[in-house]
Amino acid sequence: MTKLSVNINKIATLRNSRGGNEPNVVKFAVDIQRFGADGITIHPRPDERHIKYDDVYALKNEVYTEFNIEGNPIDKFMKLVIDVQPTQVTLVPDKIDAITSNSGWNTIKYKNMLKDIINELKSYDIRTSIFLDPETKYIDSLVEIKPDRVELYTEEFAKEFLIGNFSIIEKYKVCADKISKEGIGVNAGHDLSLKNIKYFANNIENLLEVSIGHALITESLYYGLEKTIKKYLHFLS
């Protein structure tokens, strides 16, 4: 079964839009786990426009499933994850002013930098993952970097799937298969939803984990949070 990690950034965005502490990010994380999700994902950005750095420390002792922290490995982020020591750190090359993540790493260009960061995180027994476009040209450098996992960037899949171009899955299948054969685990995330998750998961062998936030929280407005999580778990089983 592929694990479901729920990204709670949108809960923090809603809270921040009004001020105060409603909705309560920590309570949502606790309830999401209680409803059956396998993990919690957060992506703190330097401007703290959704998840705040204080939130990360507050969540540290409340996330008893897998805790995945995503972000660009600037100094402030590295200090945070080393302090908190989550289950997994997913390195994402997002720019400071990016609305959301919009590309994977060029592991050829940034190979040495990523290798050093991965080695530092591993020294603290933190599982490492690299956000990656589904391009086989990056695999040789990826093998040299030696992350524990890769998170395949699935926005292209979601867009093509929506217009009926189901053949888009082939590039993800090829990339995931080659990565798996190198002993690196495969995660996936970005724009996965109840509309496309079953097709994606059924076609990607050895898919370990998906991280879903925006779609899941949006769908929860219609179905309720617990029912939405159960729907995802059903599709991933």
Protein Blocks (a to p, Z undefined) as FASTA:
>chain_A
ZZddddfklmmmmmmmngpjbdcfklmmmmmmmnopabdcddddfklpmbcfklmmmmmm
mmmbdcddeddfbfklmmmmmmnopabdcddfbdfklmbdcbdcdfklmmmmmmmmmmmm
mmnopacdddddddfklmmmmmmnopabdcddfklmmmmmmnopaklmmmmmmmmmmmmm
nopacddeejiafklmmmmmmmmghiabdcdfklmmmmmmmnopklmmmmmmmmmZZ
